[in-house]
Amino acid sequence: MSEATSNNLTEIPAEELKEKVINAIKQVYDPEIPVDVYELGLIYEISIYPVNNVFILMTLTSPNCPSAEFIPSEIKDKIQQIQGINHVELELTFDPPYSQDMMSEAAKLELGFL
């Protein structure tokens, strides 16, 4: 296979791209909690739009989270590193407010809640 030399993007199937996005998000951790932000339940929505555009709706554990400045930008950076990504938009919301019920069972187990 030859490498693409133009800026033309080849559309990645939405499910495949969503899986890659989730894997990228799982590389981001809240420094105070030993669980990735995806398993913590901070990601409310992942939408894929043509061609290879990604929209993330997320929250933080609290509006006063000390990591509020860097977690969203780190998530965006990790997604933009996926080969073929065109554009990433990330929106931060506190509605609904975060609760521990949003954590995956794996996160609850890791943190001793189960």
Secondary structure, DSSP 8 states (H G I E B T S, - for coil): -----SS------HHHHHHHHHHHHTT-B-TTSSSBHHHHT-EEEEEEETTTEEEEEE--S-TT-TTTTHHHHHHHHHHHTSTT--EEEEEE--SS---GGGS-HHHHHHTT--
